[in-house]
């Protein structure tokens, strides 16, 4: 008997390695972002891509609010082209961070997605800042 899990065979190890290793070029996680912030090693700009109202209700400390629909070159002009942006939104059920990442990539900007978003941040036990930018 074959389960739904094994009905499609797993990829060969070499392909699996390439797939999973490449994810680190596109993603980071809440623990790594928190660790960098806590150590004063913030070598990236953290963007909350949600609405200003949701940002004010709670956001990752140190994050700037730039809703994904407002990510345009003029808003980024103060940052050198090589600046790494890390984007997040509400969590896995929200695609705002993906939309923001796509816009940044279209503008030629380095970008990573903080997987988990606010949901992941809270699940890790980290606190949120409140208030507007």
PyMOL commands that set and color helices and strands:
alter all, ss='L'
color gray80, all
select helices_A, chain A and resi 13-25+30-38+52-57+68-70+73-76+96-106+117-123
alter helices_A, ss='H'
color red, helices_A
select strands_A, chain A and resi 27-29+45-48+59-60+64-65+85-88+111-115+128-129
alter strands_A, ss='S'
color yellow, strands_A
deselect
rebuild
show_as cartoon
